[in-house]
């Protein structure tokens, strides 16, 4: 059962094949804890994705602010190290 339930943990449910969906229903019936594990994994991935997205947006805003502040600076090669 452990081998068969492996995809429940490392794949997202939208990436499951039809056969894997059917098997997941059977496995969850036999072991309801698998459903909870899968839901916790989904929640964790969503938190992780949102954190990465927030960090990337923050970094992009800092770059945009930095570029805005460079207007009027003559020697941009010094700042961009090109």
JODABEL-V428320 format. One record per pair of residues at least 12 apart in sequence whose C-alpha atoms are under 7 Angstrom apart, sorted by the first residue. I is the first residue (numbers start at 1). J is the second residue. Records with the same first field share a line. If there is no record, write none. Layout:
# JODABEL-V428320
I=J + J
This chain:
# JODABEL-V428320
8=38
9=38
